[in-house]
Amino acid sequence: MLGLKALDIGIDLGTCNTLIYIHGKGIVINEPSVVAVEKATKKVMAVGADAKHMLWKTPGNIIAIRPMRDGVIADLESTEKMIRYFISRVLPRYRFIKPRMVIGIPSCITEVERRAVEESAYKAGARQVMVIEESLAAAIGADIPIFEPAGHMICDIGGGTTETSVISLGGMVVTNAIRLGGDEFDESIIKHVRSVHNLIIGEQTAERLKIEIGNASPDKTIEKAEIKGTDAITGLPRKLEIDSVEVREALKDPIAQIIDEIKTTLGKTPPELAADIVERGIVMTGGGALLKGLPKLISKETGVPVILAEHPLDCVALGAGKYFENARGFDNTRSIYDKLNG
């Protein structure tokens, strides 16, 4: 029995990164959701960070795949191989004992997509699979007291989806999710640089720009960065210096959509819970929440305080991993609802 509890695994199966939490150990895997396979044999050549370095740089016989798109599985076989590889890395001693897995998923996915997540986990070696909404997992991971009879609002901006929910008594009272996240930020930067400067850049360059000089609201200092790409007219390599004002302009549309979703969620929230949110604020999680100035902009647009979680990138995996620890709370919540509903 020793160590069986340690075989409870929480997984944030993200579009950009996969994170794995193990009871008693914390976050043990945080790597890109990328798999490199040999075309002819389908043999896995690399997974995670090593595979990401191969994106768009592989020879003809090797392909680098991102098996997750918009928060859902785009390639079932590659996802299974990726999960199996990561688990074999963190649990080599328990290769004959199947772990229990809890996986955070976007609330906007279809039943077919939900079953695909479960299937990939079982094929990767799970003995039991639970799937919970990402915002609920993120709330647990951010140490929000979700079982209180009070309103708590969380906004999780991942690589492929943004989910905004109001949680009370361990359940989601209102939730809205859109298939837009950090990947859309990168795509907006790529489109802007091409349309304004006739320069074609890749996803990794756009991501670097977003992280280094990206911002959602005006800053006192204007930052600059040099990028390299292909001239759209001549087809030759070219350098370009771009500043943070341009990057903010490129990000304007996706950010506006996220703010609209937050406002929609607030508009659907019952008045008593809305009063709690005004007092407690909106908690932000996910990699997209780290965009400079975004919490400040959302607070300005909604009139509600915005708090960035302590470890925004880890919250979904942490919450998924702690799900079984909180299972009694969910059972109690269900019994309360049963009594209220007769």
C-alpha positions in Angstrom: 0.0 0.0 0.0 3.0 2.2 0.5 3.1 4.8 -2.3 -0.4 4.0 -3.7 -1.6 7.5 -2.6 1.4 8.9 -4.5 -0.1 7.3 -7.6 -2.8 9.9 -7.7 -1.9 12.1 -10.7 -3.2 15.5 -11.8 -2.7 16.4 -15.4 -3.1 19.8 -17.2 -3.3 18.5 -20.7 -2.7 21.9 -22.2 -2.5 23.1 -25.8 1.0 24.6 -25.2 2.3 22.7 -22.2 1.5 19.5 -20.3 1.9 19.6 -16.5 1.8 16.6 -14.2 1.2 16.8 -10.4 1.9 13.8 -8.1 0.6 13.7 -4.6 3.5 14.4 -2.1 5.9 15.5 -4.9 4.2 18.5 -6.5 4.6 19.5 -10.2 7.0 16.9 -11.6 6.5 17.6 -15.4 6.1 20.9 -17.1 7.0 20.5 -20.8 5.7 21.5 -24.2 2.8 19.4 -25.6 4.8 18.3 -28.6 5.7 14.9 -30.0 8.3 14.1 -32.7 7.7 10.8 -34.6 9.3 9.0 -37.5 6.9 9.1 -40.5 7.4 5.5 -41.7 7.4 3.6 -38.4 5.4 6.1 -36.2 8.2 5.6 -33.7 8.5 8.4 -31.1 11.8 10.3 -31.5 11.3 13.0 -28.9 8.7 14.4 -26.5 8.3 17.7 -24.8 11.1 20.3 -24.9 13.3 18.2 -27.2 10.4 17.8 -29.6 9.5 21.5 -29.5 13.0 22.4 -30.7 12.2 20.3 -33.8 9.0 22.2 -34.8 9.3 23.4 -38.4 12.9 22.2 -38.4 12.6 18.5 -39.0 13.9 16.5 -42.1 11.3 14.8 -44.3 11.3 11.5 -42.5 10.4 13.1 -39.0 7.4 15.1 -38.1 6.9 17.2 -35.0 3.2 17.2 -33.9 1.3 19.3 -31.5 -1.4 16.8 -30.5 -3.5 19.3 -28.6 -5.4 22.2 -30.4 -7.8 24.7 -28.8 -7.7 22.7 -25.6 -8.8 19.4 -27.1 -7.1 16.3 -28.6 -6.3 16.7 -32.3 -4.2 13.5 -32.5 -5.3 10.7 -30.2 -2.4 8.4 -30.8 0.2 11.1 -30.3 -1.5 12.3 -27.1 -1.5 8.8 -25.7 2.2 8.3 -26.5 3.0 11.7 -24.9 1.1 10.9 -21.6 2.6 7.4 -21.5 6.1 8.9 -21.9 5.7 11.5 -19.2 4.3 9.0 -16.7 7.1 6.6 -17.4 9.6 9.3 -16.6 8.0 10.3 -13.3 6.9 6.8 -12.1 9.5 4.4 -13.3 9.3 2.3 -10.1 5.5 1.8 -10.5 5.4 0.7 -14.1 3.2 -2.4 -13.1 0.8 -0.4 -11.0 -1.7 1.8 -12.8 -2.3 5.3 -11.4 -5.5 7.2 -10.9 -5.6 10.3 -13.1 -7.6 13.5 -12.9 -7.4 15.7 -16.0 -8.5 19.3 -16.4 -10.6 20.0 -19.5 -12.3 23.1 -21.0 -16.0 23.2 -20.3 -16.7 24.1 -24.0 -15.6 20.7 -25.4 -18.0 18.3 -26.8 -18.9 14.9 -25.3 -16.9 13.2 -28.1 -13.8 15.3 -27.3 -14.3 14.5 -23.6 -14.4 10.8 -24.3 -11.2 11.2 -26.4 -9.4 12.6 -23.3 -10.5 9.7 -21.2 -9.6 7.2 -23.8 -6.1 8.5 -24.3 -5.5 8.4 -20.5 -6.8 4.8 -20.2 -4.6 3.7 -23.1 -1.6 5.5 -21.4 -2.1 3.2 -18.4 -4.6 4.8 -16.0 -6.7 2.5 -13.8 -9.3 5.3 -13.2 -9.8 8.6 -15.0 -11.7 11.6 -13.8 -12.2 14.7 -15.9 -13.0 18.1 -14.3 -13.5 21.6 -15.8 -10.3 23.6 -16.0 -11.7 26.6 -14.1 -12.8 24.3 -11.2 -9.4 22.7 -11.1 -7.7 26.1 -11.3 -9.8 27.3 -8.4 -8.7 24.4 -6.3 -5.1 24.9 -7.3 -5.2 28.6 -6.5 -6.4 27.7 -2.9 -9.8 29.4 -3.4 -12.3 28.2 -0.7 -14.7 26.8 -3.3 -17.0 25.0 -0.8 -18.0 28.2 0.9 -21.5 29.5 0.3 -20.0 32.6 -1.4 -19.2 33.6 -5.0 -15.7 33.2 -6.3 -14.8 34.2 -9.9 -11.9 32.7 -11.8 -10.6 33.4 -15.3 -8.2 30.7 -16.7 -6.4 31.8 -19.9 -4.7 28.7 -21.4 -3.0 28.2 -24.7 -6.1 27.2 -26.6 -9.1 28.3 -24.4 -10.2 30.9 -22.0 -12.7 29.9 -19.3 -14.4 32.2 -16.9 -16.5 30.8 -14.1 -18.3 31.8 -10.9 -18.0 29.0 -8.3 -20.0 28.6 -5.1 -20.5 25.5 -2.8 -18.1 23.4 -4.9 -19.9 23.9 -8.2 -19.9 26.2 -11.1 -22.9 28.6 -11.0 -22.0 30.4 -14.3 -19.4 29.5 -16.8 -18.3 30.7 -20.2 -15.5 29.4 -22.4 -14.2 30.3 -25.7 -11.5 28.7 -27.9 -9.1 31.5 -27.7 -5.9 31.8 -25.6 -2.2 32.2 -25.8 -2.0 30.6 -29.3 -4.4 33.3 -30.6 -2.1 36.0 -29.1 0.8 34.5 -31.1 -1.2 34.2 -34.2 -2.3 37.9 -33.9 1.3 39.0 -33.7 2.3 36.9 -36.7 -0.6 38.4 -38.8 0.3 42.0 -37.7 4.0 41.6 -38.5 3.2 40.2 -42.0 0.5 42.8 -42.9 2.4 45.8 -41.6 6.0 44.9 -42.3 5.7 42.1 -45.0 7.8 39.9 -42.7 6.9 36.2 -42.1 7.8 35.0 -38.6 7.2 31.7 -36.9 5.2 30.7 -33.8 8.3 30.6 -31.5 9.4 34.1 -32.6 5.8 35.4 -31.9 5.8 33.7 -28.5 9.1 35.3 -27.6 7.8 38.8 -28.6 4.7 38.2 -26.5 6.7 37.2 -23.4 9.5 39.7 -23.7 7.7 42.9 -24.7 4.0 42.0 -24.9 1.6 44.1 -22.9 -2.2 44.7 -22.6 -2.2 48.3 -21.3 0.1 51.3 -22.0 3.3 51.3 -20.1 5.7 54.2 -19.1 8.6 52.7 -21.1 8.5 51.5 -24.7 10.4 48.3 -25.0 12.0 47.0 -28.3 13.1 43.6 -29.6 14.8 42.4 -32.8 13.1 39.6 -34.8 14.2 37.7 -37.8 12.0 36.2 -40.5 11.4 35.8 -44.2 10.6 38.8 -46.4 7.1 38.1 -47.9 8.0 39.9 -51.2 11.6 38.9 -51.9 11.6 35.6 -50.0 15.0 36.5 -48.4 15.9 36.5 -44.7 15.4 39.9 -43.0 15.8 41.5 -39.5 13.3 43.9 -38.0 13.1 45.9 -34.8 9.6 46.1 -33.3 8.4 47.9 -30.2 5.8 47.1 -27.4 3.3 49.6 -28.8 3.0 47.6 -32.0 2.7 44.3 -30.1 -0.1 45.8 -27.9 -1.9 46.9 -31.0 -1.6 43.4 -32.5 -3.1 41.9 -29.3 -6.0 44.3 -29.1 -8.6 42.0 -30.7 -8.1 38.8 -28.8 -7.8 40.7 -25.5 -11.1 42.5 -26.3 -12.8 39.1 -26.8 -11.6 37.8 -23.4 -12.8 41.0 -21.7 -16.2 40.6 -23.4 -16.4 37.0 -22.1 -15.6 38.2 -18.5 -18.3 40.8 -18.8 -20.8 38.3 -20.1 -20.1 36.0 -17.1 -20.5 38.9 -14.7 -23.8 39.8 -16.4 -25.2 36.3 -15.8 -24.1 36.1 -12.2 -26.8 36.2 -9.5 -26.7 39.6 -7.6 -25.7 38.1 -4.2 -22.8 36.3 -5.8 -21.9 39.3 -7.8 -21.6 41.3 -4.5 -19.1 38.7 -3.2 -17.1 39.0 -6.4 -16.9 42.8 -6.2 -15.5 42.3 -2.7 -13.2 39.4 -3.3 -12.1 40.1 -6.9 -11.5 38.0 -10.0 -8.7 35.4 -9.7 -6.6 34.9 -12.9 -4.8 31.8 -13.8 -3.1 30.2 -16.8 -0.1 31.3 -18.9 -2.1 34.0 -20.7 -2.7 35.8 -17.4 1.0 36.5 -17.2 0.7 39.0 -20.2 2.0 42.3 -18.8 -0.8 44.7 -17.8 -3.7 42.3 -18.5 -5.0 42.1 -14.9 -4.9 45.9 -14.7 -6.8 46.3 -18.0 -9.5 43.8 -17.0 -9.9 45.5 -13.6 -10.3 48.9 -15.4 -12.8 47.5 -17.9 -15.0 45.6 -15.3 -14.6 47.8 -12.2 -13.8 44.6 -10.2 -10.4 44.0 -8.5 -8.3 41.4 -10.3 -5.8 39.1 -8.5 -3.1 37.1 -10.3 -2.8 33.6 -8.7 0.5 32.9 -7.0 1.5 30.2 -9.5 -0.9 30.8 -12.5 0.8 28.3 -14.8 0.5 25.4 -12.3 -3.1 25.9 -11.0 -5.0 23.5 -13.2 -2.5 20.6 -12.6 -2.3 21.4 -8.9 -6.1 21.4 -8.6 -6.5 18.2 -10.6 -3.9 16.5 -8.4 -5.7 17.6 -5.3 -9.1 16.6 -6.5 -9.2 13.3 -4.5 -8.1 15.2 -1.4 -11.3 17.3 -1.9 -13.6 14.5 -2.9 -15.4 14.5 0.4 -16.2 18.2 0.0 -17.7 17.5 -3.4 -19.8 14.6 -1.9 -21.1 16.8 0.8 -22.0 19.5 -1.7 -23.9 17.0 -3.8 -25.9 15.8 -0.7 -26.8 19.4 0.1 -28.1 19.9 -3.4 -30.0 16.7 -3.1 -31.7 17.8 0.1 -32.5 21.2 -1.4 -34.1 19.6 -4.5 -36.2 17.2 -2.4 
